[in-house]
């Protein structure tokens, strides 16, 4: 199984790592397996006080059997409270005998974490039963506390180079906690249950915390594509993250998402079937059910397993196909589960009521249609029951994977029994040789029973061969080794991406101090100010204005702000600052110190008739995409979909882009917007030439912050040494910029540090004065036409005063009387 290469990530997630028919793993790095429970049961003798232990069986134990050549430690809860004086004894025993490291939880925390939040909230919600969740803050705090205690144990165990594999919904906060403790750790997370639709998941109060918790991994694994797709949509709708078909862009990283359907250990069942004990038991059961067709069902007594639906389908079989009355037996093994929970007690009564009704209606003294076994059965008995059955029935209403079907297939080498499988089980996406059913459709279920019982021997053989081929290949060991190998590849790939370093503030400041002529080019939206759902609210805050003014006060600095916004908006926000401004992505420019009347058009006049064609298209998409809008500028038309539904908006954007590609216009995909302009406007080339022309010959430092995508490179300024040419993206790493910063706050802090090196750092008082003046101008308290020109005059005089060393008093005497307020 493979997710195709994504154009946005250039990364492939796959789990078909084989050499011939045998997997290989030559890496000797240590693996830390972290699950809620250890695969060990411990018990303290009441009389002697001695601790004993025994290894448990389970799917995860079998899955890790393929990693025997790898050194690994298993970290998890021991299943009971251990008194403090016994903890070292238990820890030494588990480490020496089983390579296990225990996490000791108090009885209260363990109960609230496992029974309260994990199984009382996450389990029903992830299985599409939100009405059954019982959420409160106490159990959520216990869940957090348990994850913190797990993290402490992992931190104490971890050594650099270890692979960390976190398992299942009990520990969804753990990766984020570990990432803070060990930023370079190689971590993977696998979810063993379904991930629900985002419409279900979003009802959870702590939904964002859980998503962010797992997104700090290097690899996320799910059983099926549906589960991965639901997770990606949740990241988009709830966190507003950009996703690809095979992963998520989170912070400054791309987190791959892979599909890894788990399997079983076929050899274990094949060997058990060949034992004399099982063969003897099969003979006994065949004698007991001689002349009858046998259906088998093996399920935990859980509301997700669809046991009532199965029994209703059996009842409908006898009604719709009466020829099967007295001829068919259903053996239903119901493994006890959470018997102290009221919902499970209610389910048990419902199932037993249906069993009694069917047996009372269609049975007699010598025949019971349903043989109900409310107990666990051992391996020999289970294999014998599988071996005598004509069909296995799995009617889960929602199931992460369900491996009973694979166990049944392994035990059917002689009989070639049919498999009836719910389409809501994860295995349904892999076992195409089964009879798929909707367990809620009783008629369809009865028809499937009839089809399985009536199937010819040749058809049964062909379907069984198809099923067995898949089960034999995709074993538990194959799943485990595939995930680990993929985790190593994902970690190595991320290391390549992470080679784009974070901009070192110290080196930037040192370069700034050591140079005399500097060009600073800053993108506006997403670099100086955060993106906003309402673009008009992206005004520069007073502190940022004070910092830019302080930087611009140094004649050694030439500062330019580049934006896609129109001239009028930028004038209203930036005219008080002595900086150069580039509007509409380079179509217009004014130099530092120039006023609104000094804008220069950087592209030639072009025929604007293209707008008459594009404008109706944008209006159409605005009408059909709630929350979107378009704005018309002098040289551009821009459609914004930041406020639209994240998924629908992205779909509409792709469709609009495809339609625009057929027109003779230039289409630019921005951050949640699409900008359209004439082909004749060669903006990038013009802006590049202008920056070259206005730069002095003695320029010795260039600092560009924002995603300019190689608009300017070091080669364009031969007079600037490479170590003094800084390009920096904001928000995420890119392949074009040499470094990155996390967000606009880090940009502001860096600019503030540079401003302090000019000798005139912005003080808190200056910021307050500037804010007051800014507010008064915005409220038209000073609406005289000369206000802005007076401010510009004052800025020029201030620069002159600083050059000639004049005092503040001498400088103030030169100001016009009407400008003293500034």
N, C-alpha and C positions, 0 to 999 in steps of 0.2 A: 504494500500500500504506500502511496506516495502523494504528497501535496506538491502540485506543480510549482515551478520556479516563479517567484513573484517579481515583477519588474521593479517594485519599490524596494525590495530587500535583497535581491540577488541571492536568495538562500533557498535550499531545498530541505524539507523535512521528510525523512524516509526511515523505514524500519525493516528493510529487506537486506540486511548486511549478512552475506553468506559467502563462504568459499566452498564451492561445490554444494554439498548439502550440510556442511558443518560450519558453525560459526567460529570465528577466531577472535581472540582478545589477548593481545600480547602486552597490554599495558599493565604495569604492576602497581599503579596508584591504589591507595586504600579507599574503600567505599564505606561511607557511613549511612546505614539504612535507618530511617527514623519513622516509626509508626506509633499509633496510640498504645498498642499492647505489644509486649515482647512475646515471642513464640515459645514461651516457657511458663509453666505453672509452678508456683512455689507454695509450700505449706509448712507451717510450724507445728511441731509435735507439742501438744499441750503438756505432757508429762516431762519430757526430757529437755524441751526448749530448743531442740535441734531443727534446723531448716532442711527440707528436702525439696527436690525439683524434678520436673520431667518435661521433655520436649513436647510441644503441641504440634499438631498438623494443621495445615491450612493452605489456601491458594498462594499466599505470598511466600510461604516457606518453600513450596514447590517451585515458584517462579525464580527464587534466588538460588535454586540448586544448580542452575547453569553457570553460576559465578563462583564455583568452588575453587577455581584456580586463582581467584582474586582475593586479596586480604580485605575482609570487611568486618565491621562492628555493627551490631544491632542495638539501637537506642530506643527505649520505650518504657511505658508504665508497667509495673509488675503485677497489677491486678488487685492489689490489696494494700492496706496501710501497714507500713513497717515502722516499728518504733525506732527512735533515733539510735538507741544503743545497739540495735541489730543491723543497722543499715550498712556498715562496713563489712560485716560478715556476709550479708546477702550479696553485696556488690562484688566481693572477691570470688564468691562461689559462682555467680553468673558469668563473670568475666573469664574465669579459668575453664569452666565446663562448656560454655556455649558462645563465647565471644560476644556476650551481651552486656550492656551497661544500663542499669535501671534508672528510671526517673521516679523519685519518691514524692507522691502527692498525698495530701491529707485526705481523709475520708470525705470531708465536706466538699473540697475542691474537686476531687475525682468524680463525685456523684453529680455535682452541678455542671461540670465540664462534659462528662460522658452522657449521663441520662438527661440532664437538664437542657443544655444548649445543643450538643452534637446530635443526640437522638430525639430530643423533644422539639427542636426548631429546624436544624439543617436537614435532618433525614426526611421528615414529611415535606418540607418545602422543596427540596431537590427532587422529590418523587411526585411533584405536582399535587400536593395536598395541603395548600396553605391554610385551609380552615382548621387544620389539626395542630397548628403550631401554638406554643404557649411561651411567648417571649416576655422576659422581664430583665431589668438591668442587672439584677444580682447574678443570674446565670451567665449573662454576657461578660460581666467582670470576672467570673470564675473561668470562663473560656480564655480570656486574655491572660489571666494569672497562670493557668496551666501551660499556655504556649510560652510564656516567659520562663517558666521553670524548665521546660524542655530546652529552650534556647541556652539557658545557663549550663545545662549538662553538655549540650553539643559544643558550646564554646570551650568548656574545660577539656573536651576530648579532641577537638579539631587541631590538625596540623596543616600547614600550607601544602597544597597539592592534593588534599583529600577531595573526593567527590561526595557531595551531600545529596541524598535522595529522600525527600519528604513525601510521606504517603497520606492521602485521604483527607476527608473533610474535618477531621478532628483537629488538624494542625494547619489551618489555612493562614494563620497570622505568622507562623514560624519563619517562613523565608524572609519576610521584611525585617523581622527582629534580627535574624542572623546576618542579613546584609549590612545592618548598622554595625554589628560587632566585627564582621569579617568582610570588608568591601570586595575583596578579590576572590571570595569563595566561589567554587563551581557548584551550583545548586540546581536540582531538578525537582519538580513536583508532579505527582500523578494522582488524579482523582478516580477512585474506584467505583463511584456511583454516577448517575446521570448529572449533567449540569442543565438546569431547567431553562426554559425560555426567559428572555430578559423581562417579559411582562410579569412572570411569576417571581423571578428573583428580586425585582425592584421593590417588592412589598417589604423586604427585610430592612429594618431600621439601620443595621450596621453593614449594609451592602457595599458601600465604598471601601470600608476598612478591609473586608474580606477580599475584594478584588485586588486592592493595592497590596495586600499581604502576599499573594501568590505571584504578582507581577515582578517581584524582585528576584525571580529565578532566571537561570540561563535557558531553561527548557520546561515547557508545560506539556503534560501528556494526558490524553483522554482515550476512552475506548473506541469511540465512533466519531465520524465527521459531524453528526448532528450535535453532539455535546460540545465539540470544539467551536462549531458555528454559533451556538447559543452563547458560549463564553465570549467570543469576539464581539457579538452584538451587544452584550451587557457592558463590555468595556467602552463601546462607542456611545451607547445611549446613557449610561450612568456616569461614566468618567469623562466622556467627550474625547476619548483617545482616537487617534488615527490607527486603523487596522488594515492589514493585508490578508489575503486568504490563508496565509500560513503564519500569522503572528501579529504582535501588537507593538506599536511605537510607544514606549513608556519612559518618561524622563528623557535621558539622553541615550537610550538603548533600544534595540529591537529584540523583543522577546519571542522566540519561535514557539509555535504550537504544533504538536505532532499527534498523529493518530497511531495508537499502539493497542490493538485488541489483545487482551490477555488470553492465555490458553491453560491447558492442564498438563499433567505428566502422563502421557498415554502408556508408557512402559509399565507404570505402576498398576494400571487397570488390566493391561494385557497379561501381566505376570500373575495377578490375583485371579483372573479368570481361569488360568491353567492349573491352579492348585487343586489337589484332591478334595479339600474341604468344600470349595465352591462348586466343583462338579457334582459332588454328592448332594449338596443342597439344591442345585438345579434339578437333579433327578427327583428329589422329594417334592419340589414345587410343581414340576410338570405332572406328577401323579395327582397332586391335590387339585390342580386346575385342568385336568384332562378333559378335552372336548370343549374347552372355553377359549375365547380370544381374550388376551390380557393386555390392558392398558396400564401404564405405570406413571405415577406422578410423585415427585420428591421435592418438597418445598419446606422452607421454614414457615411456621404459622405466623405470617406477617401480612398486613393488609395490602402490600404491594405485589404479592405473589398471585393474586387473582384466584384463590381457591374456591370461593363461592361461585365465580363465573364458570370455573371448570365443572363444578357439580351441576350447575344449571344447564350447561351444554350436554352433560351426560343424560340428564333427565329429558331434555328435548330430543336427544337421539332416540330414546325408547318411544317417545310419542310420535316422532316423524318417520322413523324406520322401525316399526314394531317387530320386524324379523330378527332384530338383534336382542330382543328381550329373552333372557335366559341363556344367551350365548356369549355375553361380554361381561368381563369383570374389570373394574377399576381398582387398582391397589394404590391407595393414597397414603404416603408417608408424610406426616406433619411433624416436623422437628420443633419441639417447644422453643419459644422465644419470648423473652420479657413477660413472663407470666404474671408479674406483679403490676403490670400496667393495665388500666381499665379498658382501653381501646382493644388490647389484645385479648382480654378476657371476653369482651363482647364478640370479637371475631370468632373465638373458639366456640362460643355458644351458637353463633350463626352457622358455622360449618357443621357442627355436630347435629344441628337441627335439620340441615339439608340432607346429610347422610341418612339420618333416621327416616326422613320423608321418602327418599328414593328407595331405600331398602324395604320400607313398609309397603310401598306401592307396587314395586316390581319384583320383590324377592319372595321367597317361600322357605319352607323348612330346610330345604337342601341347597338353597342358592341365595347368596347376597350379592347384589350388583356392585356394591362398594365395600371394599375392605379398608377400613380406616385405622391407621396406626399412629397414635399420638405419642411418639417417642423417637429417639435417635436410633439408628441402626448401625452396626459395625460394617467395616469394609467388605467382609465376606458376604454378609447378608445383602448388602447393597448391590454388589456385583451379580449375585444370583438373581435378584429381582429384576435387574436390568436384562440379564441373559434370557429370561423366559418370556419377556414381554414382546407383544406384536407392535406396539407403538408407545412412544413416550409423549406425554401431554404437558406442555408448559404454557400457562395462560397468564403470565405476569401482566399486571396493568401498567407497570413501569419498573424496569430493572436495569441496573448498570450494565451487566453483561449476561449473567446466568450461565454457569458452567455445567449444570446438570445435563444439558443437551449434549455437550461434548463427552462427558463421562458415558452417557448412554450409547453414543456412536461407537466408542472404543469397545464396549461390551457386546456389540452386535455383529461380530465377524461371521457367525454361523446363521443367525436368524434374519439379518438384514431388516430389522424393524423400521417402521416409518417414524418420522419426527414431526410432531405438530407443535409449532413454535409461534408464540405471540409476537406480533410485529413491534410491540413496545419493549421487547427485550433487546439489549445491546447486541446479542449474538445474531439477531435476525439480519443484520447488515453483512454478516460474514457467511452464514450457513444457508446458501441459496438452494440447497437440495432438500430443504424442509418444506412442509405445508404451512404457509403463513396464514395466521388468523388474527382477527380483531376480537379479543376476548369479551368485549362489550356486546358483540353481535352474537346472540345465542343461536340464531338460525345458522349463521356461518360456521359457528363452532360445531354444531351437530353435523353439518355437512362435511366438515373436515374429519370428524370421527368416522363417518361413513366411508369417506374416500380412503382413509388410512386402512380401514379394515377390509376394504374391497380391492385394494391395490394388487396387481399381478406380481408374481415373484420376480419377473424380469425388471419391472419398473422399480421394485424395492431394491434390487441389487444395484441398478444404475444410480439411484439416489444415494444409497449408502456409500458407494465408491466415491462419489463426489464429496459427500460429507467427510468421509474418513481421510481423504486426501488433504483437506484443509486442516483437520484436527491434528493429523500427524505432523504437518509442517509447522503450524503456528502453535508451538508448545509453550508451556509456562517458562521454561528455560530460555527459549527463543525470545519471548517477550522481555524478560529481564535483561538479557544481554543486549538486545536491540536498543532498549531505552538507555542503558549505560553508555553504549557506543555513540548513540546520538547525542547524549549529554556532553560527551567529550568533544564531539565535532562542533556542537553549538558553542561550547565554551571557547574553543580555539577560534571559531569564526568571530565571536564577540571580541576576543582579544585583538583581532585585526581591526575591527571597528574602533575599539577603544584606543588604538594608537593615535587617533586624533586627540591631543591632550587638552586638558583644561587650561585656559589662559592663565599663566602665572602672573598674578598681580605684581609681585615683586620685580619680575623681569621687565614688565611693561613700564613700571614706574622708573626703574633704573635707565631704561632706554629713553624715556621721556626726559629725564634729568640730564642725560649725557648729550642731548641733541639741541640744536638751536633753531631749526626751521621745521615746522611740523604741519602735516596735513591730516586732519581728523575728519573722517566721513562716517556719519551715523545714520542708519535706517531709523525711521520713526516708529511706525506700528510694530509691536512685537520686540523692539529693541530698546527704545527710550520709554515707551509706555506699553502696558499690556494690551492685547487685543480685547475689544469690548463688544458686547452684544449690540450696543448702540454706538456706532462709530463717532457721532458728534460729541460723545462724552469723553473722548480720548484726549482731553486737553492736557498739556504738560503741567504737572503739579508745581507749586511754588518752589519746592526744594530743587527740583530738576532745573528750573529756570535760573535760579541763583547759581547753581553749579556751572551751567553753560555760560552764563554771563561772566563768571569769574575766569573760566578758561579762555573766553574770547577777549578778555581784557589784556591778555598777554599778546603783544604784537607778533610774537614768535609762532603763534598758533593760528592756523586757518581752519575754521570749523564749518562743515557743510552738513545739513540735514536733508536726507533724501526721502521722499514720500510719494505715494501714489495719489495723494489727495489733491484737490484743486487749489488754485492760487488764493482764492478768497478765504477759504478755511485756514490755510497756513498763515496768511497775513493776520487773521484775527487772533491766532495763537502765538505767533513767533515774531511779529514785527518789532516787539520791544527788545529783541535779542540781537546783538551784533554778530549774527552768523549768516552764512550763506544758506540758501534754501533751494532745493530742487523739487519741483511739483510735477505731478502726473508722470511719475517714473522717468523724468528727464526731458519732458517736452518744454518745460519752462525753468528758468533759473534766475535768481538774483544773487549778487555777490554780497559778501559781508559788509555791513554798514549801509547798504542801499535800502531805500524805502519801497513801498508797494508800487510806486510809479515806475520803478526801475526794472521790472521783470523783462527778461529777454526770451523770445521764442527760439528754442534751440533746434527745432525741426522746420522744414519749409512748409509753406501753406499747401494743404492737400485738399483734394476734393472730398467733402464730407457727405456725399450722397450715400456712402456705405451705411451711415447711421439710419437712413430711412428703411434699409433692409433689416438691420440688426435690431433696431429699437422694438418693433413689434414682436420679435422672437423673445426678447428679454421680458417684455410686458406679459407675454403669454406664460412664460415660466414663472414669473412673479405671481400670476393669478392662480396657477395650478400647484404652487408650492407654498403652503401657509408658513408665514414667518420670514419669507424671503422678500427682498426688495432690490430695485436697481436704481442707480444714480447716473446722471448724464453730466459729463465734464466736457471741457472744450475739445479735447483730443481723444477722449476715451468714453466708453460705456462700460459700466461695471455692475454685475449682478452678484449680490451678497446672499449667502444662504447660511450664515452663522447661527441665526435664530430659528432656522427650520429644524425639523426632526433630523437627527444626525444621519440616520441610515437613508431616509427618503431624500433628504437634501443631497447627499452624495450621489444617489442614483440619478436624480434630476440633473445634477451637475455633469455627470458623465454623458447623459443624453444630450444636454445642451451643447457640450463640447463637440460631440459627434456631428451635430447639425451645423455648428459654426465652422467645422473643418472643411465643409464643402464650399465655403465662401472665400473670396479673395481678401481676407483680413487676417491680422495677427492676433492670436488668442493666447492669453497668459493665464495659467492657473495659479492663483494666489492662495492665501490661507483662508479657506471658506469663502472664496469669491472667484469670479471669472471676469477678467478684463479684456475688452475687445478694442483694437485700435487699427488704424490703417497700416498697410504694409509699407507705405512710403515713409512712415515715421521710424527711421533707424535710430531708435532712442539709445540703445546700448553704445553704439559706436560714437554718437555725438557726445554723450556724457563722458565717456572715456577720453575723448580728444580734449574736451573742455578742461578736465582735471589736469591733463598734461600741460595745456597751454597756460593755465593760471598758476601752476606750481613754479616757484622760483628755482633758479639753477642750483642754489645752495640747499635745497630741500634735503633733509637727512633722516626724516622719520615719517612713516605713513601708518595710520591706525584706522582700519575699517571694521565697523561692528554692525553685523546684520548679515542676512543671506544675499550677497551680491553675485553669487555664482560666477566667480572669476571675471566680474566686470572690469576689475583692474588687477593686474598681476605685478609682481616685482620687476618683471622685464620691462614694463612700461615706464619705470623710473630708474634708469641706470645709475643715477647719482645716489640712490638709496641702497645702503648695504642690506643684505637679506635678513640679517638679525634685527634690523630696525624696521622691517616691513611686517606689520601685524594685521592679520585678517582673522575675524572671530565671528562665528555664528552664535545665535542666542536661542536657547530652548532645546536644541538637539544638535548632535554632531552631523556634519555634512562632509562630502568628499571634496568640496571646493575650498572651504576655509581651513586655515592652519591650526586653529584652536576653537574652543567654544566656552561659553558661559551658560549657566543654568537658566537664568531668567533676567527680567528687566531690573530687578532689585540689585543683582550683582553688577549689571552695567552701571547703574547709578552710583554704587559704591566705588567702582573703579574710577569713574569720571570725577567723583568727589576727591579721591586720593590724588588724581592728576592735578585737579584745580588747586589743591593745597601746595603743590610744588611750584605754582606760578608766583607765589609770594602774596597773592591776594585771595586767600581761601574764603568761601562764603560762610559768614557767621550765622548763627541762629537769628540774630537781630536783623541781618540783611535779608534773610529769608522771609521774616515776618513783614519787614517794610515792603519787600517786593510783592508779597501776597496781598497786602493791603492796597497797594497801588494797582495791582492786577485786577482785584475785585472792583475797585472804583472805576477803572477804565471799562471793564465788562458791563458795569451797571449804568454806563453813560453819565456818571457823575461829572466827568470831565469830557465833555463831548465837543469841545472847540476843535475846529479843523486842524489847528496847529499843534495839538497835544502830542501826537506821535512824532512829528518832525522836530519838536523841541526835545523830546527824549532822544532822538537820534543825534541831534546836535550835542546834547549833553554827553552822550556816549563817546562821540568823537573828541570832545574837549577832555573827557576823562582819560582817554588814551594818550592825548597830547600831554596832559599834565603828568602822567606817569613817565612819559619818555623824557621830559625835561626836568623832572624832579621837583615840580612846583608843589607847594603845600596845598592842603585842602582849602584853606582860607583864600589863597590866591585864585584857586580854581573856581570857588563859589562866586567870587566877585565878577567873573566873566559870564556867569549864567544870566540869561534874561530873567527879569523879576517874575514873569509869569510861570517860570519853570522851577521856582524854588521848592515847590511841593514834592518834586520827584527826588 
